[in-house]
Amino acid sequence: MMRRFLFIAILFLAGLGRSYADSIPTAHMPEGYDYDKLMEYVYSDMPDEVDTCYVQHLLQHMDLKIARHDVRERLKADFLTEVINDCISEDPKRYLEMVNADITTDSLREKLSNAYSRTEKKYGAIWAGKPAPDFTFTDTKGKVHSLKDFRGKYLFIDFWGTWCIPCLEEIPYMEKLEKAYKDSRVKIISIACDKKREKWLNFLDKHKNMTWSQYLITPEGDNVLNNVYYVIGIPRFVLIAPDGNIINSDMLRPSDNDFNDCLERTVKE
């Protein structure tokens, strides 16, 4: 049940939260401390339009809805612990800063601090600003490459597989992206996660429109993807700066309506 409300936050970020909110009946302030009922109470009359970070907006709404400080700070601590635990590709420190003044109980502060430490230890290597962990992949000729070979340009990586339908749906958008950034400061590459090299090569032979750089992950590289980048689903897109530092380890898909503006703003900075 606790993760349901983090899921709602994700829905709002995806623009789907309004229809979900409409399905939740108006709730009443529960007696005692019940996390799920309290979250439903807070969420029941959330505004349809959210201009700021959804997590921040929800925390502010807690301030309006829950007068008792002891209940409010415990609710914030429990909610943010769930948020922090699920922050794979971004540093959740900003969420801690949002509640720094309101959470004064030492045990709750320690709970959040411990959650942050665990998340940083597990995922911190792929947060923005960190050097992108290196790994290897091969080109169509069998030559081995790694990320460090592409220093000096923005590197946009598409992790995909020939069997993956959502991956294949991104190909037309990748094709447009390649045309838009050809001979620019942005290098676009696709790295397939296929296990059979011949299947991958045959696929490329049949799809001549995939003219940007194509690579196949090595077994060693695949281990890094699984255990460092946590690529548990594809397609997955990563953007790396010319200096080799991560900009975003879980970028929007090229098919997303906001993708082009997001990428353009980044590479112009």
TIFI-206280 format. One record per atom (N, C-alpha, C, O): y, x negated, z. Coordinates in steps of 0.05 Angstrom, whole numbers, padded with zeros to 5 digits, always signed. Atoms other than C-alpha are relative to their C-alpha. Layout:
<sites>
YXZ...
</sites>
This chain:
<sites>
-00024-00016+00000+00000+00000+00000+00025-00017+00000+00045-00010-00013-00024+00017-00002+00049-00056+00017+00009-00010-00027+00033-00012-00033-00008+00011+00026+00047-00084-00053+00011+00021-00019+00022+00014-00040-00010-00021+00018+00064-00017-00083+00030-00002-00003+00040+00002-00025-00029+00000+00001+00137-00026-00066+00010-00025-00015+00032-00024-00026-00007+00022+00017+00139-00095-00097-00004+00007-00029+00011-00001-00046+00005-00009+00027+00109-00063-00158+00022+00017-00010+00030+00016-00033-00023-00017+00007+00165-00012-00158+00024-00017-00008+00038-00011-00027-00022+00018+00007+00215-00069-00157-00004-00012-00028+00015-00015-00043+00006+00011+00027+00181-00099-00218+00005+00021-00021+00015+00014-00042-00005-00021+00019+00184-00032-00252+00030+00003-00006+00038+00008-00029-00029-00002+00004+00259-00029-00241+00010-00023-00017+00027-00019-00034-00008+00022+00016+00267-00098-00270-00008+00004-00029+00006-00006-00047+00009-00006+00027+00229-00073-00331+00013+00025-00011+00008+00033-00034-00013-00024+00010+00272-00011-00335-00016+00025+00002-00010+00046-00010+00018-00023-00001+00216+00037-00316+00001+00013+00027-00013+00034+00031+00000-00010-00027+00233+00050-00243+00010+00028+00003+00003+00042+00022-00013-00026-00004+00274+00113-00253-00021+00022-00001-00020+00040+00016+00020-00021+00002+00215+00156-00276-00018+00000+00024-00028+00021+00033+00017+00002-00023+00174+00129-00218+00014+00012+00024+00002+00027+00040-00015-00010-00022+00230+00145-00169+00001+00030+00000+00001+00043+00021-00002-00029+00002+00235+00216-00195-00025+00014+00011-00024+00037+00019+00025-00012-00008+00163+00227-00175-00004-00001+00031-00023+00011+00041+00003+00003-00029+00174+00208-00101+00017+00021+00014+00041+00023+00009-00015-00021-00013+00194+00267-00057+00019-00012+00021+00015-00035+00031-00018+00009-00021+00252+00261-00008-00015-00004+00026-00029+00014+00035+00015+00006-00024+00224+00227+00054+00019+00003+00024+00043+00004+00022-00015-00002-00025+00245+00232+00127-00006-00025+00016-00027-00038+00014+00003+00023-00017+00256+00176+00176-00024+00003+00018-00025+00021+00035+00024-00003-00017+00187+00164+00208+00005-00009+00028+00023-00025+00034-00001+00009-00028+00178+00156+00282-00017-00025+00003-00039-00027-00009+00015+00025-00004+00155+00088+00305+00002-00018-00025+00019-00013-00042-00001+00018+00022+00142+00031+00257-00025+00003-00018-00047-00003-00010+00021-00003+00020+00101+00048+00195+00012-00011-00026+00029+00002-00038-00012+00014+00023+00116+00000+00137+00002+00018-00024+00023+00021-00037+00001-00016+00024+00094+00046+00081+00018+00024+00001+00032+00030-00018-00017-00024-00003+00129+00108+00107+00029-00008+00001+00046+00006-00010-00028+00010-00001+00193+00068+00121+00009-00007-00028+00032-00001-00035-00008+00007+00027+00193+00040+00051+00004+00024-00018+00022+00025-00035-00002-00025+00015+00182+00109+00022+00026+00014+00007+00040+00025-00010-00025-00012-00009+00240+00134+00064+00024-00014-00012+00043-00001-00021-00022+00015+00012+00286+00079+00040+00002+00004-00030+00023+00008-00041+00001-00002+00029+00264+00086-00032+00006+00028-00011+00014+00031-00034-00001-00028+00010+00267+00162-00036+00026+00008-00013+00026+00025-00031-00026-00008+00012+00341+00166-00052+00015-00024-00011+00040-00025-00011-00013+00023+00012+00354+00099-00085+00014+00009-00025+00004+00026-00040-00015-00007+00024+00407+00104-00140-00016-00006-00025-00032-00025-00025+00014+00005+00025+00381+00108-00211+00009-00026-00013-00008-00040-00024-00010+00024+00014+00426+00052-00236+00003-00023+00020+00015-00019+00042-00002+00024-00017+00419-00017-00205+00011-00023-00017-00002-00032-00035-00014+00020+00015+00468-00069-00230-00007-00028+00010-00005-00048-00006+00006+00026-00012+00448-00126-00183-00030-00005+00001-00046+00012-00007+00028+00006-00005+00383-00159-00166-00013+00023+00016-00002+00032+00036+00012-00023-00013+00336-00103-00147-00008-00005+00029-00004+00012+00046+00007+00007-00027+00310-00138-00085+00025+00001+00018+00024+00012+00040-00025+00000-00015+00382-00148-00061+00009+00029+00004+00018+00036+00026-00009-00028-00002+00398-00075-00075-00016+00015+00020-00006+00031+00035+00017-00014-00019+00338-00051-00036+00006-00008+00028+00006+00008+00046-00008+00010-00026+00357-00095+00023+00026+00013+00010+00028+00021+00033-00025-00013-00007+00427-00066+00022-00004+00029+00006+00010+00040+00024+00006-00028-00005+00399+00004+00019-00013+00004+00027-00009+00024+00040+00012-00001-00026+00358-00011+00081+00022+00000+00022+00020+00014+00042-00022+00001-00018+00424-00027+00116+00013+00028+00004+00021+00036+00026-00012-00027-00001+00450+00043+00099-00019+00020+00012-00010+00039+00026+00019-00020-00008+00386+00080+00116-00011-00003+00028-00017+00016+00042+00014+00005-00025+00360+00047+00179+00020-00013+00019+00029-00036+00016-00021+00009-00019+00409+00041+00238-00011-00019+00020+00003-00038+00029+00011+00017-00021+00362+00009+00288-00005-00028-00010-00020-00032-00029+00003+00027+00009+00367-00066+00281-00028-00011+00002-00037-00024-00016+00027+00010-00003+00298-00081+00308-00019+00010-00021-00036-00005-00031+00017-00012+00021+00265-00034+00258+00008-00012-00027-00009-00019-00043-00010+00009+00026+00309-00057+00200-00008-00029-00005-00017-00036-00027+00006+00029+00005+00298-00132+00210-00030-00004-00003-00039-00021-00019+00030+00003+00004+00222-00123+00217-00008+00010-00028-00025-00002-00041+00006-00010+00026+00221-00081+00154+00008-00020-00022-00007-00024-00041-00010+00020+00019+00262-00133+00116-00019-00024+00000-00025-00034-00022+00017+00023-00001+00217-00188+00140-00027+00005-00013-00038-00012-00028+00026-00007+00012+00153-00152+00120+00002+00003-00030-00015-00007-00045-00004-00003+00029+00181-00133+00052+00004-00027-00014-00008-00032-00035-00005+00026+00013+00207-00203+00036-00024-00018+00002-00027-00035-00016+00025+00016+00000+00142-00235+00058-00017+00007-00024-00028-00012-00036+00015-00008+00024+00108-00195+00003+00013-00011-00025-00001-00021-00043-00015+00010+00023+00162-00213-00047-00005-00030-00003-00011-00040-00025+00003+00029+00001+00158-00287-00029-00028-00009-00008-00032-00027-00024+00028+00007+00007+00082-00289-00033-00006+00003-00030-00023-00010-00040+00005-00005+00029+00086-00263-00105+00019-00015-00018+00019-00010-00043-00019+00015+00016+00140-00311-00129-00014-00025-00011-00015-00046+00002+00014+00022+00012+00101-00355-00176+00019-00018-00016+00018-00043-00013-00016+00016+00019+00152-00377-00228+00029-00003+00008+00045-00015-00007-00028+00004-00008+00217-00374-00188+00001-00007+00030-00017+00001+00045-00004+00008-00028+00243-00403-00123+00011+00024+00015+00032+00034+00008-00009-00024-00015+00249-00345-00073+00020-00006+00022+00025+00012+00039-00018+00007-00021+00298-00382-00029+00024+00019+00002+00034+00025+00023-00023-00018+00000+00354-00336-00050-00005+00026+00015+00014+00038+00026+00006-00025-00015+00318-00277-00019+00002-00005+00030+00011+00013+00045-00004+00007-00028+00317-00313+00048+00029+00000+00007+00037+00009+00029-00029+00001-00006+00392-00324+00043+00012+00028+00002+00032+00032+00015-00010-00028-00001+00401-00249+00032-00002+00013+00028+00013+00031+00034+00005-00012-00026+00374-00233+00101+00006-00019+00023-00001-00013+00046-00004+00020-00020+00395-00295+00139+00015+00010+00024+00009+00003+00047-00017-00009-00022+00448-00259+00181-00013+00023+00015-00007+00027+00038+00010-00025-00012+00408-00196+00195-00026-00005+00016-00031+00009+00035+00025+00005-00014+00341-00226+00217+00005-00022+00021+00009-00045+00015-00007+00018-00022+00354-00257+00285-00024-00006+00018-00023-00025+00034+00024+00004-00017+00285-00252+00318-00015-00025-00009-00022-00027-00033+00012+00026+00007+00253-00321+00320-00027+00004-00014-00033-00010-00033+00027-00003+00011+00183-00296+00305+00001+00010-00029-00016+00003-00046-00003-00009+00028+00206-00259+00242+00011-00022-00018+00003-00024-00041-00010+00023+00015+00246-00319+00219-00022-00020-00007-00024-00030-00029+00023+00018+00003+00184-00361+00229-00020+00011-00021-00031-00004-00037+00018-00013+00019+00142-00311+00190+00010-00005-00029-00006-00012-00046-00011+00004+00027+00189-00316+00130-00001-00029-00008-00007-00036-00031+00001+00029+00006+00194-00391+00135-00027-00010-00007-00031-00026-00026+00027+00007+00006+00119-00398+00135-00009+00010-00027-00023-00003-00042+00007-00011+00027+00112-00352+00075+00013-00017-00022+00000-00022-00042-00014+00016+00020+00164-00393+00037-00015-00027-00003-00018-00036-00025+00013+00026+00001+00129-00459+00055-00027+00002-00015-00033-00016-00031+00026-00003+00014+00061-00433+00031+00005+00004-00030-00009-00008-00047-00005-00006+00028+00091-00407-00034+00011-00025-00014+00003-00031-00037-00010+00024+00011+00130-00471-00046-00022-00021-00005-00022-00034-00025+00022+00020+00002+00068-00514-00034-00018+00007-00024-00027-00011-00038+00019-00008+00021+00027-00473-00083+00013+00001-00028+00001-00008-00047-00012-00005+00026+00077-00457-00138+00026-00016-00006+00036-00016-00028-00026+00013+00003+00138-00501-00127+00002-00020-00023+00024-00025-00033-00001+00020+00022+00119-00551-00181+00009+00012-00026+00017-00003-00044-00008-00012+00025+00136-00500-00235+00025+00017+00003+00030+00035-00014-00025-00015-00003+00201-00473-00208+00022-00014-00016+00020-00038-00022-00022+00011+00016+00266-00483-00246+00012-00025+00012+00016-00026+00036-00011+00025-00009+00294-00553-00242-00020-00021+00006-00012-00045+00009+00021+00020-00006+00228-00587-00227-00010-00013-00026-00010+00001-00047+00012+00013+00024+00198-00638-00276-00025+00016-00009-00042+00021+00007+00023-00015+00010+00149-00600-00320-00025-00016+00003-00027-00038-00009+00026+00015-00002+00078-00622-00300-00011-00004-00028-00013+00014-00044+00010+00007+00026+00049-00658-00360-00029+00009-00004-00044+00011+00015+00027-00006+00007-00014-00639-00396-00004-00006-00030+00015-00011-00044+00006+00009+00027-00049-00654-00462-00010+00022-00018-00021+00042-00009+00009-00019+00020-00063-00616-00526-00002-00016-00027+00010-00037-00030+00004+00014+00025-00084-00635-00597+00011+00016-00023+00013+00040-00022-00010-00013+00024-00055-00621-00665-00023+00007-00019-00046+00002-00012+00021-00008+00019-00093-00596-00726-00016-00023-00011-00038-00020-00021+00015+00025+00009-00113-00668-00743-00016-00012+00022-00031-00031+00018+00015+00011-00022-00141-00680-00674+00015-00020+00017+00004-00031+00036-00016+00019-00015-00085-00725-00649+00008+00012+00027+00017+00036+00028-00007-00010-00027-00071-00718-00574+00030-00003+00005+00041-00024-00001-00028+00000-00007-00001-00700-00552+00003+00009+00029-00015+00019+00042-00006-00011-00026+00033-00684-00486+00029+00008+00001+00044+00003-00018-00027-00010-00002+00098-00653-00462+00021-00022-00003+00042-00018-00015-00020+00022+00000+00133-00720-00455+00007-00009-00029+00027-00022-00034-00006+00007+00028+00128-00728-00531+00024+00015-00011+00034+00009-00033-00021-00018+00011+00181-00674-00539+00026-00002+00015+00043+00015+00013-00025+00003-00014+00236-00701-00494+00024-00002-00020+00021-00013-00042-00023+00002+00016+00306-00695-00522+00008+00026-00013+00031+00029-00023-00006-00027+00010+00302-00623-00545-00009+00021+00020-00026+00016+00037+00011-00022-00015+00294-00556-00512-00027+00006-00012-00031+00007-00036+00027-00006+00009+00220-00540-00516-00008+00027+00009-00010+00033+00033+00010-00028-00005+00197-00468-00522-00029+00001-00006-00037-00003-00029+00029+00001+00003+00122-00463-00511-00011+00028+00001-00005+00044+00019+00015-00025+00001+00078-00404-00530-00029-00006+00006-00042-00019-00010+00029+00002-00005+00010-00403-00496-00013+00026-00009-00005+00048-00002+00012-00023+00013-00035-00357-00535-00030-00005-00005-00041-00026+00001+00028+00003+00008-00106-00345-00560-00005+00017-00024+00007+00039-00027+00005-00015+00024-00134-00322-00626-00013+00028+00005-00011+00045-00012+00013-00026-00007-00172-00265-00591+00019+00019+00014+00011+00042+00019-00019-00015-00018-00111-00240-00552+00018+00018-00017+00036+00008-00031-00016-00018+00016-00081-00178-00584+00030-00001+00007+00046-00002-00012-00028+00002-00006-00015-00181-00545+00012-00026-00011+00036-00027-00019-00010+00026+00011-00009-00254-00568+00005+00003-00030+00026-00006-00040-00003-00003+00029-00019-00235-00641+00024+00018-00006+00037+00014-00027-00023-00017+00004+00034-00181-00634+00026-00015+00002+00047-00006-00009-00024+00016-00003+00084-00236-00617+00005-00018-00025+00026-00029-00028-00002+00018+00022+00071-00275-00681+00024+00006-00018+00038-00013-00025-00023-00005+00017+00123-00239-00724+00027-00008+00013+00045-00017+00000-00024+00008-00015+00175-00252-00670+00002-00030+00002+00024-00041+00001+00000+00030+00000+00155-00325-00665+00008-00010-00027+00022-00031-00029-00007+00008+00027+00162-00330-00740+00031+00002-00004+00043-00017-00015-00029-00003+00002+00234-00304-00736+00014-00021+00017+00035-00031+00010-00011+00019-00018+00247-00350-00678+00000-00028-00013+00020-00043-00010+00002+00026+00014+00224-00411-00718+00021-00002-00021+00034-00023-00024-00021+00001+00021+00270-00393-00775+00028-00002+00011+00045-00016+00000-00026+00000-00012+00329-00382-00729+00007-00028+00012+00030-00035+00012-00005+00025-00013+00321-00449-00694-00011-00025-00014-00012-00046-00003+00010+00022+00015+00293-00493-00748+00022-00022-00003+00045-00016-00009-00019+00023+00001+00326-00563-00747+00022+00003+00020+00045-00006+00014-00020-00003-00021+00363-00545-00683-00008-00016+00024-00027-00033+00023+00006+00013-00025+00362-00569-00611-00024+00012+00013-00033+00002+00035+00023-00014-00012+00303-00523-00598-00025-00006-00016-00026-00001-00040+00026+00005+00013+00232-00544-00613-00019+00023+00009-00023+00028+00033+00017-00022-00006+00183-00486-00617-00029-00008-00006-00035-00017-00028+00028+00006+00004+00108-00497-00608-00017+00022+00012-00010+00035+00031+00020-00017-00011+00047-00455-00597-00024-00017+00008-00033-00034-00007+00023+00014-00009-00011-00480-00556-00022+00021+00005-00020+00037+00023+00022-00020-00002-00076-00441-00564-00019-00008+00023-00024-00032+00028+00019+00005-00022-00124-00434-00506-00029+00005-00008-00046+00009+00009+00027-00004+00010-00185-00424-00550-00019-00022+00009-00011-00045+00013+00020+00020-00007-00249-00459-00531-00013-00012-00025-00024-00034-00023+00013+00009+00024-00275-00466-00602+00021-00009-00021+00036+00008-00031-00020+00012+00018-00233-00512-00646-00001+00012-00028+00019+00018-00041+00004-00009+00027-00262-00487-00712+00011+00029-00003+00023+00036-00023-00011-00027+00000-00244-00415-00695+00030+00000-00002+00043+00015-00017-00030+00003+00001-00172-00436-00682+00010-00009-00027+00029+00002-00038-00009+00010+00026-00167-00476-00746-00004+00020-00022+00013+00022-00040+00005-00022+00020-00197-00419-00787+00022+00021+00002+00031+00031-00019-00021-00020-00004-00146-00372-00757+00026-00010-00013+00040+00005-00027-00025+00011+00012-00088-00418-00776-00001-00001-00030+00019+00003-00044+00003+00002+00029-00116-00426-00846+00005+00027-00013+00014+00028-00036-00004-00026+00011-00114-00351-00855+00028+00011+00005+00036+00031-00007-00027-00010-00007-00044-00343-00826+00021-00022-00007+00030-00036+00010-00018+00021+00010+00000-00388-00868+00029+00004+00009+00045-00015+00008-00028-00005-00009+00063-00356-00839+00006-00014+00027+00029-00015+00035-00004+00014-00026+00052-00394-00773+00007-00029-00006-00009-00047-00001-00008+00026+00010+00091-00453-00798+00011-00019+00021+00015-00043+00016-00010+00018-00022+00117-00479-00731-00024-00016+00011-00047-00011+00004+00020+00019-00010+00079-00533-00693-00022+00014+00016-00017+00029+00034+00023-00013-00012+00009-00511-00673-00018-00021+00013-00024-00042+00002+00017+00019-00015-00034-00544-00620-00022+00015+00014-00021+00040+00018+00023-00011-00015-00099-00533-00582-00002-00014+00026-00002-00039+00027+00001+00012-00026-00104-00545-00508-00026-00016+00003-00047-00008-00007+00024+00015-00006-00152-00599-00485-00013+00010+00025+00000+00025+00040+00012-00008-00025-00202-00587-00429+00016-00009+00025+00019+00006+00044-00017+00011-00022-00159-00631-00384+00026+00016+00003+00034+00023+00025-00024-00015+00000-00097-00594-00404-00004+00029+00010+00013+00040+00024+00007-00027-00009-00131-00527-00392-00002+00001+00030+00006+00022+00042+00002+00001-00029-00144-00548-00321+00028+00001+00013+00032+00013+00034-00027+00000-00010-00070-00561-00311+00013+00028-00003+00027+00038+00015-00011-00027+00004-00052-00493-00340-00011+00019+00021+00004+00036+00031+00012-00018-00019-00100-00458-00293+00009-00006+00029+00015+00013+00044-00004+00007-00028-00085-00496-00229+00028-00010+00008+00034-00013+00031-00027+00008-00005-00013-00518-00236+00020+00021-00010+00038+00030+00004-00018-00020+00011+00022-00470-00283-00009+00029+00006+00006+00048+00002+00011-00027-00006-00023-00411-00262+00003+00019-00024+00013+00041-00021+00000-00017+00024-00029-00385-00333-00025+00017+00002-00046+00011-00009+00023-00018-00004-00075-00328-00313+00000+00023-00020-00019+00039-00020-00001-00020+00022-00054-00284-00371+00017-00010-00023+00037-00025-00018-00015+00008+00023-00029-00295-00441+00007+00025-00016-00007+00045-00014-00017+00023+00005+00016-00294-00478+00017-00007+00024+00025+00010+00040-00018+00010-00021+00057-00337-00431+00019-00019-00013+00011-00036-00030-00021+00017+00013+00122-00371-00451+00015-00016+00021+00021-00007+00043-00013+00019-00018+00154-00431-00419+00023-00014-00015+00020-00021-00038-00022+00014+00012+00222-00463-00432+00006-00024+00016+00010-00023+00041-00004+00026-00013+00234-00536-00416+00026-00013-00012+00031-00011-00036-00026+00012+00007+00301-00573-00418-00005-00027-00014-00027-00038-00013+00003+00026+00013+00313-00636-00460-00008-00023+00018-00020-00042+00009+00007+00022-00019+00306-00679-00397-00028+00003+00011-00037-00013+00027+00027-00004-00009+00236-00651-00385-00003+00017+00024-00025+00021+00034+00001-00018-00023+00254-00605-00328-00004+00029-00008+00005+00037-00030+00005-00028+00006+00232-00533-00325+00025+00016+00002+00040+00014+00021-00021-00020-00001+00283-00480-00342-00012+00026+00009-00001+00040+00027+00013-00025-00008+00236-00421-00337-00030-00003-00008-00037-00007-00031+00029+00003+00005+00160-00424-00330-00014+00026-00006-00038+00027-00009+00011-00026+00008+00151-00350-00346+00022+00015-00014+00032+00035-00004-00022-00012+00016+00202-00332-00400-00007+00027-00010-00031+00035-00011+00004-00025+00014+00212-00265-00431-00016-00004-00026-00015-00026-00038+00013+00002+00025+00169-00251-00492+00021+00002-00023+00041+00016-00020-00018-00002+00022+00204-00261-00559+00004+00029-00010+00025+00035-00022-00003-00028+00008+00192-00187-00573+00018+00016+00019+00026+00038+00012-00017-00014-00019+00234-00168-00512+00028+00003-00011+00038-00016-00023-00026-00005+00011+00301-00138-00529+00021-00020+00011+00041-00025-00003-00019+00018-00012+00337-00186-00482-00006-00030-00006+00009-00047+00002+00008+00028+00003+00301-00249-00505+00020-00017-00015+00027-00038-00005-00018+00017+00017+00348-00274-00560+00025-00007+00015+00034-00030+00014-00025+00006-00014+00410-00268-00517-00005-00019+00023+00011-00037+00028+00007+00017-00022+00375-00301-00458-00004-00029-00010+00006-00048+00002+00005+00027+00011+00351-00360-00500+00026-00013-00010+00031-00036-00005-00024+00011+00011+00417-00368-00536+00020-00009+00021+00032-00030+00018-00017+00008-00022+00457-00370-00471-00010-00026+00012+00006-00043+00019+00011+00023-00013+00410-00422-00443+00004-00025-00016+00012-00046-00005-00001+00025+00016+00409-00471-00501+00029-00007-00007+00034-00030-00017-00028+00007+00005+00485-00467-00508+00014-00013+00023+00035-00025+00021-00013+00011-00024+00499-00488-00437-00001-00030+00001+00009-00042+00020
</sites>
